[in-house]
Amino acid sequence: MQRMGWVIGIDPQHIAEYKRLHAAVWPAVLQRIHQSQLRNYSIFLREPENLLFGYWEYHGQDFDADMAAIAADAQTQRWWALCGPCQRPLQTRGPGEHWAAMESVFHID
């Protein structure tokens, strides 16, 4: 299992919409996330900085293939079309990243 954290900005005008969307995530999107071996997926909001922090635990063997399966899913693409305009990717994100990956520096069970 691999713990992963991600960060992205959010347009303050879209915070209410983003919360509304995530209060009722489509079952097909949730199923695809589960099929791609993501568990304990959470998104946190930090205001007034307007940052979203995402966390999940990856339980698969081929992260790139599982993420490609999510990206290829038609329902997920529709979901992203709604959520994407709410987000503001960080200028410092890595190549090919929408959400910027974070380094794990501490963990305790």
Protein Blocks (a to p, Z undefined) as FASTA:
>chain_A
ZZddddddddfklmmmmmmmmmmccfklmmmmmmnopahiacddddfklpacdddddfbf
blmlmmmmmmmpmklmmmmmmmmmmpccdfkbcehiabdcdddfbdcZZ
